[in-house]
Amino acid sequence: MKKSKMFTFMKPAIPKEVAEYGYKKMMKGKVVVYHGFFTRMANIGSRIVPLSIGAKFAGVINGR
């Protein structure tokens, strides 16, 4: 984890903010929500890009 760029590349979400966001969306009837732009793009990207590219990207973030 010393070589990991996970927390310098992306700002970690604060659990309280995530819970409040999810609760508000749940009360509006939403079933699935993504907290933040990067989370939404990562989810969409994981379905669009080939597995080999996704694995390389994950490797860069994890410092490998």
Number of C-alpha atoms within 10 A of each C-alpha: 7 6 10 14 15 15 10 9 9 11 9 9 10 8 9 9 11 14 12 11 14 18 13 12 15 13 9 9 9 11 9 8 12 14 13 10 8 12 13 12 11 12 11 11 12 13 10 10 10 10 11 9 11 16 12 12 13 13 13 14 17 15 13 11
